[in-house]
Amino acid sequence: MSDLALPLEVMHDLTPAQLRQGQSDVARANGIEAFFRDHLSGGGAGPELSVIPPGRCLLGAPQPSRHFGDLPRREVAFDRAFAIGRHTVTADEFEAFARATDFYWRSDLIRAEGRQPVMNISQGQTGLYLDWLSAQSGARYRLPTENEWDYAARAGSPGDYCFGDRLTCGDANIQTFQATGAAVRGWKRFLPFCAPMNRAVEVATYPANIWGLYEVHGNVWELTSDIWHGPLSPRPEDPQNRSDAWIVVKGGSWFEGLAYARAAARQPRLRNEIDVNLGFRVVRELDPPAHP
């Protein structure tokens, strides 16, 4: 992130065409496509990635729609591009790592299959996968920060969701019979005509956002690298308002309703916690383009 004085474009002022063009321009400057995969030295390819251009964005929630744990509305600047997974890491993608490293799977846990999001993986175990990807590709892979996740998920949208201020049955895999409560817009919202899945669906089942990211709302909560701090804490580093045991997860899941799927929504999870509605998406750092 950068000083807000830098002349970076404000993403929510741009049209969808301008947002996509900015993504393409940054990809071209880095000698890659807007969507790409790294080749792995052991064979095959890494997760499909989407280039996220630098810019400025309003993150957090405005007061009328503030919910538990939400950070206040604020402008954040990103002065460097990065790449992020187009979808959460799948069972197949994680299995390639597991086979190559003799990763130990607990036999008593539910395991995802195929293109379902890998589940029952702790933050520490994601680190093993990310280190393996980094070694195999020669690039640096890691978890997204909370701000990076929020910025990429919104893709320029100033609304509650990347699609605007409303979410429909066709937009996300969420618990449709769960009200959002009076804390959101002052009224309870349901989606009574949607059939809940009661499980995570395969990645890329629902529409992507402007920058090509799938299921940023619902399906599975997504791990970030940030330590949890409450909305009143001025900085995550404040030792009186944080515990290293708790981390921030984003995006909501099939088990929660609309309010938890908002881009601003955030929840604490234990660092070593595993669950059937908890997955992760990778970030791949981009080298700064060479200047003549």
Stockholm file with secondary structure:
# STOCKHOLM 1.0

chainA/1-292         MSDLALPLEVMHDLTPAQLRQGQSDVARANGIEAFFRDHLSGGGAGPELSVIPPGRCLLGAPQPSRHFGDLPRREVAFDRAFAIGRHTVTADEFEAFARATDFYWRSDLIRAEGRQPVMNISQGQTGLYLDWLSAQSGARYRLPTENEWDYAARAGSPGDYCFGDRLTCGDANIQTFQATGAAVRGWKRFLPFCAPMNRAVEVATYPANIWGLYEVHGNVWELTSDIWHGPLSPRPEDPQNRSDAWIVVKGGSWFEGLAYARAAARQPRLRNEIDVNLGFRVVRELDPPAHP
#=GR chainA/1-292 SS CCCTTSCCCBGGGSCHHHHHHHHHHHHHHTTSCSEECCBCTTSSBCCCEEEECCEEEEESBCGGGCCTTCCBCEEEEECSCEEEESSCCBHHHHHHHHHHHTCCCCTTSCCCCTTSBCCSCCHHHHHHHHHHHHHHHSSCEECCCHHHHHHHHHTTCCSSBTTBSCCCTTTCBCCTTSCCCTTTTTSCCCCTTSCCCSSCCCTTCSCBCTTSCBCSSBSSEEEEEEEEECTTCSSTTCGGGEEEEEEEEESCCTTSCHHHHSTTCEEEEETTCCCTTEECCCEEECCCCCCC
#=GC SS_cons         CCCTTSCCCBGGGSCHHHHHHHHHHHHHHTTSCSEECCBCTTSSBCCCEEEECCEEEEESBCGGGCCTTCCBCEEEEECSCEEEESSCCBHHHHHHHHHHHTCCCCTTSCCCCTTSBCCSCCHHHHHHHHHHHHHHHSSCEECCCHHHHHHHHHTTCCSSBTTBSCCCTTTCBCCTTSCCCTTTTTSCCCCTTSCCCSSCCCTTCSCBCTTSCBCSSBSSEEEEEEEEECTTCSSTTCGGGEEEEEEEEESCCTTSCHHHHSTTCEEEEETTCCCTTEECCCEEECCCCCCC
//
